[in-house]
Structures are given as structure tokens and as C-alpha cells.
Amino acid sequence: MYRSIRISAGKSDTVAVALKEGTTVLPAGYAALDAKLGGAIAQAMGRPEFNAKCGAVTTIYPAKGAGRLYIVGLGKMQRPVDAVRIATTKLVAAAFAAKVATLSVHVLPALEGFDDPQAIGEALGEGITLGNFEFVSYKGTATNKASAKKGKPVDLTVTVESSIAKAADHGRLVSESANLARTLAATPPNVANPKYLCDYAKKMAREVGLSCRVIEEKEALKLGMGGLTSVGAGGSTAPAMICLEWKGKVQSPGSRVRSRKTKGSAGDQRTQDSGLRTQDSGPVLLVGKAITFDTGGYSLKPMPGMLGMKYDKCGGMAVLGAMHAIAKLKLPVHVVGLVPAAENMIDEDAYRPNDIITFCNGVTCEITNTDAEGRLVLADALAYGCKTYKPRAVIDLATLTGAVVVGL
């Protein structure tokens, strides 16, 4: 994967264009570029083996005009935004394999008739950045000095049409935060325990300008958070609640953060506004479950169900990623992110079926299954968040896994 990606307006010796599946006539917007490339795009389109299915990448070495040409397929393009995102995800993988350092991407001519170029720009930035993700932090190999020199990291500069450069960079920033959440989610449980997440959140908050407070186990007990402290009682490190807050510069009452026309099919629809009014009427509250590993407790999971339980923290990691993006983009909104973090293990101090616990709002609960721990930590986080911050909207994120199957 690339060490970093930068998006700007401009040109590069390596060029990428996009084509819709079934296109037989070169889009007019590519005419000048194709002439510069000696007709390489039109020639490729005419070959019987040419493939423009969504995500297909064809590599050509033109006789003039560019060192390398990529033609990426957009498929039937029932959902143009999704098609661009998927295509650019595959494009960045091809570019990395060739160790390309600069890449000029031209997509708008292939989307003639679709009148939301900013949505396309965002999708391009998202696809390039999301496609650059690879979790390799813990891969170890025996190396020697000669092989170690081959692995030097590469940076990528992506140049796009000037009209969508800002939107593409917006997509890049959001997706960098998504990749942050993906990295945390994949980090193994012997590393990413509750203490690790708390330390990470503090460091991240300092870097991007969020305020951060961590409610440690001792304070959680005083606050009566019986759900959080019971679930985490048997963990390798103590449970805690991460509290992140962003107070963006508020716009005038009733104004909207962002607006966009609704276009495209169901998969491409954009709401007419973000729905986040910026008047001072309480924050938006994001609450995400972060069970760093879920054995099921005394209601022990069977072995196949135990694998992958490091991902039971994904709701909380999504909140960390969202707060990172909000701060990086300096959005004019007031948002609070709460991440109750605990490890659901078996230990002499672990909670049991038939225990009765009390949440921080005074509600009591009898435990019938210690593998239903998510709703217990979320109950404390939701009760605490609503009482403390008096939010105008609450978004709750959790990994319900088996419960989804039962419910649906």
C-alpha cells in the first residue's frame, strides 16, 4: 500500500480514463486526450478482448503522450457513484503494483449526462483511499539486508479535473478516517485492549483538536455504570468510557452544513441536506460498542463463533473514525462520541448469569446470558450520554452478529 496519497489538480505521465461497459463510440470529452495519446483509447475500445465491466483495469503503453495508460471499467453504471468508487479502488491497486508515483485520473467524460460531478469527485477520492488499505502491521518475515531495501514505502499524487479536485480531497480525508477505523478493528486483542483504545483516543484527540475525557473504572463505579463495569470485570485491562467532543464553529441558526441535489438510482441518492442543523440545540451523540474481545463470558461461545471476535469493537472504532473525520474536516457541528470499551472474558471476578446489575440511570437488569454484553455497555453509554450532553439526536453503532440473524 502507498504510504500516503495526495490529491490535486494537474497532469501526470501516467494517465487513467474510465469507460462505461458497452461504449462503442469514444466519449467526446476524451477526444483531445486520445489524440495526444496517439488514439490509444479508441484502439483499445475496438479490440474484441476489451473489458469495461465494473472494476476491470486495462493497462496500455501508448506510443506517445504518456508512459502508461489505465482504462478502468464502470460496468453498466446503474449507480454511477458506486461504479466510480469501485473502479478507482481497483485502479489504485494496479498503480501500486507498478509503483506509480503520480497518476492523472479523468472520469467526467465517461459520465456525460450525470449532473452531480461533486458526488463523482468524492467517490473518486474515496475509492483511491479505501483501495489503498491493507492491514500488514503485524506481518513478520525473515529478511536480509538485500530484501529489506526493496520494501521502501511509496507516496502517490493523484491529479484530477480541477472542477472536482476539492470534492475528491474531501473523499480522501473521510476515507483516511475510515481506514483508521479499519486498522483499529483489525488490530489483535492482545494489543487493542481497553487501555490501548483509551491511550489511542487521547493521542488522536491531541492530533486533530478534539477534546477527550476517559472515564476510568473507578469513576465508572462511582457513576453507577453497572453494565460497563460488570462486563469488563474479568478483562485483562479495566473497562473505561472514552468521551470525545467536537464543537465546530456554528453557523447561523437554521443553516445547513451541506446541501446536494438528489440524483441517481437508489444506491446513489444524496439527501437534500445533511440533516445536521448547526444552531445550538444540543450535540449529535455517537455511541459505539467496543468489546475488544468477546468470549461470551460464562455463556461461552463455541469455538467457530470465537474466531473474529476482535471485531466486536467495530461500532466503537467507527465512532473513533467518525470523530477523526469530523475534526479533520472542521465541520461546523457539535458532536460527541462515546465509546464504552471492555473485554468480555471468564475470570473469578467476571459477571454471571442471574447477577442483577444497576445502570447509571438507576434501572436494574438481571443477566440471563453473558454473551449479550453489548446492550449492557451501550445502556450505560446511552444513559450517561443523554443525561450529560442532552443531545438532539443519537446514533448508536454496534456489532450484533448472531442477534441480527435471530432478529431478521
N, C-alpha and C positions, 0 to 999 in steps of 0.2 A: 504494500500500500504506500501511497505518497505520504511524505512527512507532513506536508502542508499543501493547501490548494488556495490559489488567489484568483479572483475573477475580475476582469476589467474589460474595457472596450479596446479594440485594436486588431492586429493581424499577427499571424504566425506562419511558419514554414510548413507546419503540419495542419491540415485542414479537415474538418468534418462537416458533412452535409446530411440531411435527413430526407427520406423519400417514403411516401405512402405506398403500401402494397397495391399492386395493380396499376401503378402510374406508368403510362406509356409515352407521355409527352413531358419533356423536361419543364419543370415549373419556370415561368418567366423570370422570377427573381434570381434564378441560378444562371441565367444566360451569360452575363458578364464574367462570372466566376468560372464557368465551364470553358469559355473562350480562353481565359487566362491559363487554364489547365490543359489546353490542347484538346478539348472535347472529351476528357476522361470520364466525366459523369455520364454523359449521353451514351458513350460507348459501353460503359458498364451496364447501363439500363437495357441495352439491346442484346446482351448475352443471355442465352437460354437458361444458364445456371444461376442468374442473378436472383437474389432472395431479399425481399424487403419486409419479411414478416417481423412482427414487433420484437425488437431486441437483437435482430440479426446485424452483424457488423461485417462489412466487406472492406478489405484493405487493398488499396491500389497505389502504385508508384508511378505517378504521371511523368511523361517525358519532359514537361516543363511546368513552371508555375508553383510547384510545391514539392517537398521531399516525400510526403506521404499524404494520401487521401483516404479518409474513412467515410464510407456511406452506411448510415445506420437506418434500419428499417423501423417504420412506425406502425406496421400492420394495417388493418382496415381502418384504424383510427376512429372507432366509435366513441372513444374517450380520449380526445387529443392530449389533455394534460397528463393523464396516466401514461399514455403512449410515449410522450417525451421523457417522462421520468424514468420509465423502464429502459428506453433506448439509451439514454445518457449514462445510466448505471452500467450497462454493458460496454459503452464506449470508453469509460474511464478504466475499466479492466483491461481492454485491449491496448490503451495508451500506456498503461503502467507496464504491461508485458514487454512493450517495445522501448521502455524507459524514455518516453516522450517528455520533454520538459516544458514545451509551450504548445498549445492546441487552440486553433481558431475554429469555433463552432458556429455554423449557420443553420438555423432551423426555421426561421419565419417564412421563407419562400415555400416550404412544403405545407404550410398551414394557411394558405390563402383562403379567405372566407371565414376564418375563425377570428373574431374581433376582440379577443382579450389577450393581447401579446404579453401583458404583465404576468398573467397566470402561467403562460408558457415559460417566461423568464424564470419565475420561481421554481417551476418544475425542473427546468434545466439545472439550476443551482442545487436543487435537492438531489436529483439523480446523480450528478457528478460527485457530490459529497457522500451520499449514502452508499454509492457503489465503491467508494474508497475505503469502506470499513472492513477491517479484518482483525479478529482477536488473536494476537500472536504473543501477547505479553509474557506468557509462561511456557512458550515453546523453547525447549533446550536441545541443542545438538552439539556433538563433539566437533570442534573446529580447529583448524590450524591457521597460521598467520596468512597463508595464501588465500584460503577461502573466506576468512574474515574480511579481507579487503573488498571482496565482491559485493558485500551487503550494504554499501553506503546508501543512506536514505536520499530520495529524490524529491524535489519540490515540483509542483505543476502550476503553471499560469494558464488559465483558460480565458481566451478573449471571445467576446460575443458581440452581437449587434448592439450599438450604443443605446438604442431605444429600450433595451431590456436589461442592460448591464446592472442597474440598481436593483431590479427585481431578482435577478439571478444571484446577486450577492446576498440579498435578503434570504433567499432559499438556502444558500450556503451556510449562513450563520445559524439558521434554525436547525439545519441538518447536522451541523457540528455538535449542537447540544443534544440532538437525538443520538449521535454516535457516542457521546459521553454517557448517556443513559444505557446504551447497549454494552459499552465496555464495563460499566459498573455491574450490570445484570449478569454478565458472563464471568466476572471475577469470582474465583472459587471461595467456598465458605470458610476455609481455613485462613483466608486473607480478609475477605469482606464480611467481617462480623459487625455487630452493632457499634463497637468502639471505632472501628475503621471508618464506617459511614459517618459517624459524628465528626471525626477528625477531617475527613474529606470535605464535608459540608462547610466546616469552618474555613478551611483553606480556599475553597471555591468562592465562598461569600466575600472573603477579603479581595480576591482577584477581580470579581465583577461588580462589586459595590452593593451587595445585598447585606441586610442586617441579619445576624444569625444568633440564635439562642438555643442552647441544648438543655432540655430538662432531664437531668441525670436521675438514676433510680431513687436516690434518697429523697429528692424533691418530688418525684412522681408518687412516692408512697405518701408523702405529706398531703399531696393534692388529691389523694384517694383514687389514683388510677389503678384500680384493681385488675382491670383487663390487661393492660400493658405489663404490669409487674408480675402478674401470675404467669402469663405466657412465657416471659423471659426469665423466670426464676431458676430454671435448670440450664440456662445457656452458658456458653464458655465465657462470654463477657456480659456485663449487666445491660438490661434494656434501657432505652432512652427515647426521648421525643425530640426530633430536630424541628426547629421553628425558623423558617426563612421568611423574610418580608422585603417587598419592593414597593416603595412609594414613589411612583413616577410623577413627573410634573403634570399636574392636572390641567386639562383643557377647560374651556368654558362649559357651564352646565348644559347638559343635553347634547353636547357634541359627541361625535363618534371617533373611535380610534382609527377606523379604516373603512372604506366603502368599496364595493365592487359590484358590477352587474352580475346577474345570474345567467350563466351561459352553459351550453353543452348539455350532454346527457346526464343521467343521474349520478354517474361516477365523477363528473366534472363540475357539478354545481357549486357555485360560490354564493354564500348568503349575501344579502344586500349590505350588511354591515357585520361587524364583529360581535355585536350584542353586548359589548362591554362599555357601557356609558361611563364617562370619566368624571361625572360630578361626584362630590364627596359624599357617597351614600353607603359607606362601608366597603370593605375589600371583597374581592373574589377569593374564596378559600379553596385551595387544592389540598386534598388529603390522600396520601398514598401509602398503602401497606408495604412494609419492608421486613418480612420474615426472612432473615439471612440464610437460614436453612430450616426446613420443616420435616422433622422425622415423623410427625403425627403425635409426638408425646407418648403417653401411655396407651393411647389409641393408635398404636404403631402402624405405620404404613407397610404394606407388603413390599418386598424388595424391588420389583419393577417400578412401583409408584414412588420409591425413594429417589431414584435417579432423576436428576434435573431439578431437584428441589432448591437449588441455589437460586432458581428463577422465581421463587416465591416472594422475592423482594422487588419484582419488576414494577409494581404500582408505585412504590416509593421512589424507584430510580427514574421513573417517568416524571415525577414531581420535581426531582432534582434537576433533570434535564430541562424541564419547562421553565423553572425559575432561572436557570442559567441563560436560556434564550431570552427571556423577558428582560433581564438585566443587560445582556449584551446589546439588545436592540433598543434599550432605553425607552420602553413603551410607556405612554402616559396613562398608566393604570396603577391601581393599588391592589397588590396581590400578596396573599400569604400562603406559604406552602408548609404543610405539616407532614412529617414522616415519622410515624411510630416504628421504631426498629427493635426487633427482638429475635432471639433464636429459640425455636421450639424443640427442646431436647428432653431426654429422660435423665433424671438425677434425683437424689434424695430430697431435693428442695422443689422439684417440679410439681406443677399442679396436677390434680387427678380428676377423673370423672366423679361426680357427686359433690365436689367442692362447690361452695357458694361464694361468689366474689361480689364486690361492690365497685361500681364505676364511679368516676369523679363527679357525676351529677346525682349520686345517691341511689341510682337504680341498681337492683341486685339481680344476679343471674346464677342459675345452677348449671354446672358444667355436665353435659351428657356425653361429650366427645371432645377430647383434647386436640383432635385434628380439625376442629372448627375454630382454630385460633385467630384467624384473620378478622372475623367480625368482632372479636373481643378487643384487639388492639385498636381497630378502627372506631369502635364505640367510644373509647376514651378520647381518641383524637378528635372525633366529630363533636362530642360533648364539650370538650375543652375549647376547641376552635370556635364553636358557635357562641359560647359564653364569653370568651375573652375578646374576640375580634368583631362580633356582631356582623357577620358577613351578609352581603346582599345576594350572594349566590355561592353554592357549594358544589364542587366537583370531586367525586370520590373515585379513586382508582385502586383496583385490587386484582389479584390473580386468584380466581375462584376454582380453576381447574375442574376437579370432579363434580363440584356443585353445579357447574354450568351444564354438564351432561345430565345430571339428575333433574335440574330445573327445566331444561328445554327438550 
